[in-house]
Amino acid sequence: MRHDVTMPATTNLTTQLPGVDLSVARLGLGANVFGWTADEASSFAVLDRFTEAGGTMIDTADSYSHWVPGNSGGESEAIIGRWLARSGRRNEVIIATKVGKSPTAPGLSHANITASLDGSLRRLGLEAIDLYYAHEDDESVPMEEFLATFDGLVRAGKVRAIGASNFTAERLADAMQVSKREGLKPFVALQQHYNLMERPAYEGPLQQVAQTHNLLTFPYFGLAKGFLTGKYRDTKAQDVTGPRADASRAYESPKGDRVLAALDTIATAHGCSLGCIALAWLAQQPTVAAPLASARSVHQLDELLPVLSLTLTVDEIALLDQASGDQS
Ligand SMILES: NC(=O)c1ccc[n+]([C@@H]2O[C@H](COP(=O)([O-])OP(=O)(O)OC[C@H]3O[C@@H](n4cnc5c(N)ncnc54)[C@H](OP(=O)(O)O)[C@@H]3O)[C@@H](O)[C@H]2O)c1
C-alpha cells in the first residue's frame, strides 16, 4: 500500500527541524538502551562514536528505562546529561525527550507536563530541550489544555520544538487544527512505529496527516527490535539471547524471511550490514526525516552508521517494498 505523498524538505541527507539550529543527520540514536542493556560506560562510548561520525539527534524519554528492575525512569536522561557535561558536545547534538508515559508521572495535564519538563531539564543538565514530544495521547485532558501547555514552554524558551508520538491519524489531525485555530505553536514532528516489518499502521491515514501538515517523522523500532539485523537466523551468534530476543523473534515468518533475503542481496551490493540497509529504506520513505535505532555497543553502532551517507537505488527500494508488502 503506497500513498501519493511527496518527500520532506531533506537535502544532502540532512533535515532542518523548525526552531532548531543544527540539522538532523540521517540516523537518530535511540537511547532506551541506556541504563538497560547498555551500562554507563557503554552508553558513553556509543554517544562518543555517534557524534564523532556526524550523528546529531539523540532520542530519549523521561520514562526510560523504568522497566529495568530497580529503575524508576529518568536513567537514560541522567546518563545523557553526564555525557553532555563530560564531552562538552551540547552544541553538536539535538536532544529529543518525551513526557506522558512515565509510570510515576503519567499523562499530559498542565501540572504533569511542567513538572516533568523540569525533571528532564535537571537530569539532562540543560536550559532547553530541542524537541519535546507528547509520548502518547491523553484523552483525559482537553487537547486545548496540553497544546497550550506545550505552546507556553516554547514561548518561555524551555523547549525549541514540539512533537507527537503514538497519536492516531484522527487525533493528530485534530491537534493540528486546534493549534492553528487557537494560534498555538504546532507539532512539527511525529514519532511513530514504522519499519520494514510494520508498514500498514503508518502508510495510510497517519502518513497522510504528516504529509498534509509537513510534519517531520522519526520512526521508532527502525530495526524491528533487532530482527532486521538478521542476527536471529544465526542462533550461535553471541548476542541473540538478550532481553530483546523474544520480541524480535516474533517477526520470524515467511514475510520476515523474504525481507531478510532482500536485505541480504542489497547489503552485499553495498558492502554493509542488513540493519544499515533496513534503516536506509526507512530514511527514504515519504515524510521520514531520520529513522531511530539504538545500539548497546560501539560494534553494533558501527554496523548502522553507513546509513548516514547511503542512498538506495529505485530498484533496491522496489525490491524491499515488494518483499515487505502485505502478503503474510
Ligand atoms: N515513541 C515511542 O513510543 C518509542 C517506542 C520505542 C522506541 N522508541 C525510540 O526508538 C529508539 C529505537 O527503538 P529500539 O531501540 O527500541 O529498537 P530498534 O532500534 O528497532 O532495535 C535496536 C536493537 O537492535 C539490536 N541491534 C542494534 N544494532 C545491532 C547490530 N548491529 N547487530 C545486532 N543487533 C543490533 C540491539 O538490541 P540487542 O543487542 O539487545 O538485541 C538494539 O538495542 C529507542 O531507543 C527509543 O529512543 C520510541
The ligand as an SDF file (V2000), in Angstrom:
LIG
                    3D

 48 52  0  0  0  0  0  0  0  0999 V2000
    7.8990    6.8290   20.9510 N   0  0  0  0  0  0  0  0  0  0  0  0
    7.8280    5.5900   21.3860 C   0  0  0  0  0  0  0  0  0  0  0  0
    6.8030    5.1350   21.9060 O   0  0  0  0  0  0  0  0  0  0  0  0
    9.0370    4.6960   21.2270 C   0  0  0  0  0  0  0  0  0  0  0  0
    8.9150    3.3090   21.3940 C   0  0  0  0  0  0  0  0  0  0  0  0
   10.0480    2.5330   21.2220 C   0  0  0  0  0  0  0  0  0  0  0  0
   11.2820    3.1020   20.9040 C   0  0  0  0  0  0  0  0  0  0  0  0
   11.3640    4.4650   20.7680 N   0  0  0  0  0  0  0  0  0  0  0  0
   12.6530    5.1160   20.4180 C   0  0  0  0  0  0  0  0  0  0  0  0
   13.1930    4.4920   19.2720 O   0  0  0  0  0  0  0  0  0  0  0  0
   14.5170    4.0320   19.5430 C   0  0  0  0  0  0  0  0  0  0  0  0
   14.8040    2.8270   18.6830 C   0  0  0  0  0  0  0  0  0  0  0  0
   13.9900    1.7270   19.0850 O   0  0  0  0  0  0  0  0  0  0  0  0
   14.5890    0.4830   19.8130 P   0  0  0  0  0  0  0  0  0  0  0  0
   15.9600    0.7950   20.2680 O   0  0  0  0  0  0  0  0  0  0  0  0
   13.6510    0.0590   20.8770 O   0  0  0  0  0  0  0  0  0  0  0  0
   14.5560   -0.6560   18.7030 O   0  0  0  0  0  0  0  0  0  0  0  0
   15.3750   -0.9020   17.3760 P   0  0  0  0  0  0  0  0  0  0  0  0
   16.1810    0.2800   17.0180 O   0  0  0  0  0  0  0  0  0  0  0  0
   14.4230   -1.4700   16.3930 O   0  0  0  0  0  0  0  0  0  0  0  0
   16.3580   -2.0930   17.7850 O   0  0  0  0  0  0  0  0  0  0  0  0
   17.5610   -1.7960   18.4460 C   0  0  0  0  0  0  0  0  0  0  0  0
   18.1820   -3.0700   18.9920 C   0  0  0  0  0  0  0  0  0  0  0  0
   18.6570   -3.9040   17.9310 O   0  0  0  0  0  0  0  0  0  0  0  0
   19.8550   -4.5420   18.3460 C   0  0  0  0  0  0  0  0  0  0  0  0
   20.9260   -4.0970   17.4380 N   0  0  0  0  0  0  0  0  0  0  0  0
   21.2180   -2.8280   17.0290 C   0  0  0  0  0  0  0  0  0  0  0  0
   22.2550   -2.8210   16.1860 N   0  0  0  0  0  0  0  0  0  0  0  0
   22.6250   -4.1020   16.0290 C   0  0  0  0  0  0  0  0  0  0  0  0
   23.6490   -4.7310   15.2720 C   0  0  0  0  0  0  0  0  0  0  0  0
   24.4770   -4.0310   14.5050 N   0  0  0  0  0  0  0  0  0  0  0  0
   23.7500   -6.0870   15.3460 N   0  0  0  0  0  0  0  0  0  0  0  0
   22.9170   -6.7900   16.1010 C   0  0  0  0  0  0  0  0  0  0  0  0
   21.9350   -6.2630   16.8500 N   0  0  0  0  0  0  0  0  0  0  0  0
   21.7850   -4.9110   16.8200 C   0  0  0  0  0  0  0  0  0  0  0  0
   20.1200   -4.0990   19.7870 C   0  0  0  0  0  0  0  0  0  0  0  0
   19.4300   -4.9560   20.6920 O   0  0  0  0  0  0  0  0  0  0  0  0
   20.0740   -6.2790   21.3660 P   0  0  0  0  0  0  0  0  0  0  0  0
   21.5480   -6.2340   21.1950 O   0  0  0  0  0  0  0  0  0  0  0  0
   19.6470   -6.2440   22.7800 O   0  0  0  0  0  0  0  0  0  0  0  0
   19.4560   -7.4100   20.6070 O   0  0  0  0  0  0  0  0  0  0  0  0
   19.4040   -2.7580   19.8240 C   0  0  0  0  0  0  0  0  0  0  0  0
   19.0540   -2.3400   21.1300 O   0  0  0  0  0  0  0  0  0  0  0  0
   14.5190    3.8070   21.0500 C   0  0  0  0  0  0  0  0  0  0  0  0
   15.8070    3.7590   21.6120 O   0  0  0  0  0  0  0  0  0  0  0  0
   13.7090    4.9950   21.5150 C   0  0  0  0  0  0  0  0  0  0  0  0
   14.5190    6.1590   21.5400 O   0  0  0  0  0  0  0  0  0  0  0  0
   10.2720    5.2530   20.9080 C   0  0  0  0  0  0  0  0  0  0  0  0
  1  2  1  0
  2  3  2  0
  2  4  1  0
  4  5  1  0
  4 48  2  0
  5  6  2  0
  6  7  1  0
  7  8  2  0
  8  9  1  0
  8 48  1  0
  9 10  1  0
  9 46  1  0
 10 11  1  0
 11 12  1  0
 11 44  1  0
 12 13  1  0
 13 14  1  0
 14 15  2  0
 14 16  1  0
 14 17  1  0
 17 18  1  0
 18 19  2  0
 18 20  1  0
 18 21  1  0
 21 22  1  0
 22 23  1  0
 23 24  1  0
 23 42  1  0
 24 25  1  0
 25 26  1  0
 25 36  1  0
 26 27  1  0
 26 35  1  0
 27 28  2  0
 28 29  1  0
 29 30  1  0
 29 35  2  0
 30 31  1  0
 30 32  2  0
 32 33  1  0
 33 34  2  0
 34 35  1  0
 36 37  1  0
 36 42  1  0
 37 38  1  0
 38 39  2  0
 38 40  1  0
 38 41  1  0
 42 43  1  0
 44 45  1  0
 44 46  1  0
 46 47  1  0
M  CHG  2   8   1  16  -1
M  END
$$$$
